[in-house]
């Protein structure tokens, strides 16, 4: 088994990332085989349970209210709608449902109670449940854990240094705080980032330093390639080359051997050969379904055909790390709604390209 190391430096990670490709692939595939079944891939479905109208200014995101994009917003879905979609995903081979809401942070109240009910409902379907709801407090994390949440997603997005070139409405330390709040429960952590936002290779390594110096490592690390969306500040970014994706996946695999590395956004731009190399390099999870929150993604059928070609098999739920969590019903909960008003950071800086996109959005809307 590979050694689990929590003190990776940027230099060490860069040296791995920049290895000759064949060496990098060989090393990553070896670590992968030592720690995982290389033919098993975990398949998740991502449901946007509340879309658009977000007060944040993430430069890559079409759901930020301030940018003018074509996405259609919707209010919080009902528990029944979510259940129906989860059942459909399960019949298509998905073992995990990840529910995303375009919130800055969770607020105690009716909407959060409804999300807790969604968690209970999906857990009872014997599927892993993940949520990505923005920043959460320790008490909210405990309430989610009690409802049966398996994983909480909260991406670091990029390096600490580059973060302020992407988002100005919150700080890196807010992200870390939420991850620490989740770690106070038995919920597993899903945290990764996006490449192709104009960052340097050093920033990619910096993000992997942040992730790999968590102890324990996040159980899941999504690697996304930016999907540039018209109307967002990053609409003109070049599409990431497959070789960069392969290098990023392989490096994540080597520095975090036991983690599930998720091939996430950007797969529609990748050939099946490219994706196969990512699986060889250590990716062992994908998101299935024709939409990833708001951006396009390959169809489940297409993915299942690719799996057949490559001899890959979708994994069953709860085979990794944590067994199925128990669900406590709302009336038996030992945690109360605290109605907290936490003081998350609002950094005092602006990002020129985000401001430009906001102004452009306004002008188009008028
Ligand atoms: S990424 Fe999340 S927090 Fe950022 S603007 Fe989009 S929905 Fe809001």
Boltz pocket constraint, residues with backbone or C-beta under 6 A from the ligand:
constraints:
  - pocket:
      binder: B
      contacts: [[A, 54], [A, 55], [A, 56], [A, 57], [A, 58], [A, 61], [A, 62], [A, 63], [A, 64], [A, 101], [A, 102], [A, 103], [A, 104], [A, 134]]
      max_distance: 6.0
